[in-house]
Amino acid sequence: MAETFAAQYLSRTLGWSVTCRNWRCRAGELDIVALDGAQLVVVEVRSRSSQTHGTAAESVATGKLRQVRRLVPLLLAQIRPQQPDTSVRVDVIAIELRGDQVAGLEHFRNALDAWA
C-alpha cells in the first residue's frame, strides 16, 4: 500500500513519470524507478504503521542503501544498455500509515548522500 501511495505522490503531485515498480533481479529489488525530467530516480519506500520501532525515516538502513547502489548498474544495463553513464539519483520516501490512510510522507532526495 505504501508503494502505491508513493507512486501516486511522484506522478500526481510531482509530475514524475513512474517507469516501473518492484523491479527485480537475482541480486534484489528496487521499489520504484521514475523519471524526474530527464533524470532517472530510484526510490526506496519505507513505511510504518506505528512508531513502536521508530519512524519510517528511521528505518532506512545503510545496508539497504548499499544494496540499492549495487542494483543501479544492473538496472541500467537492462533498461538503458546504450547509455550506461546515465545520471541516476536515489531518493527515499518515508510514509507513516494510520489504517489505510497516509498520516505523513517525507521525501528525501539524494538519499545516498544523506545516509552516507
Secondary structure as the mmCIF struct_conf table of DSSP 4:
data_model
#
loop_
_struct_conf.conf_type_id
_struct_conf.id
_struct_conf.beg_label_comp_id
_struct_conf.beg_label_asym_id
_struct_conf.beg_label_seq_id
_struct_conf.end_label_comp_id
_struct_conf.end_label_asym_id
_struct_conf.end_label_seq_id
HELX_RH_AL_P HELX_RH_AL_P1 ALA A 2 GLN A 8
HELX_RH_PI_P HELX_RH_PI_P1 TYR A 9 THR A 13
BEND BEND1 LEU A 14 LEU A 14
STRN STRN1 SER A 17 CYS A 25
TURN_TY1_P TURN_TY1_P1 ARG A 26 ALA A 27
STRN STRN2 GLY A 28 ASP A 36
TURN_TY1_P TURN_TY1_P2 GLY A 37 ALA A 38
STRN STRN3 GLN A 39 ARG A 48
BEND BEND2 SER A 49 SER A 49
BEND BEND3 GLN A 51 GLN A 51
TURN_TY1_P TURN_TY1_P3 THR A 52 HIS A 53
TURN_TY1_P TURN_TY1_P4 ALA A 56 ALA A 56
HELX_RH_3T_P HELX_RH_3T_P1 ALA A 57 SER A 59
HELX_RH_AL_P HELX_RH_AL_P2 THR A 62 ILE A 79
TURN_TY1_P TURN_TY1_P5 PRO A 81 GLN A 82
TURN_TY1_P TURN_TY1_P6 PRO A 84 ASP A 85
STRN STRN4 VAL A 88 ARG A 98
TURN_TY1_P TURN_TY1_P7 GLY A 99 ASP A 100
STRN STRN5 GLN A 101 PHE A 108
BEND BEND4 ARG A 109 ASN A 110
HELX_RH_AL_P HELX_RH_AL_P3 ALA A 111 ALA A 114
TURN_TY1_P TURN_TY1_P8 TRP A 115 TRP A 115
#
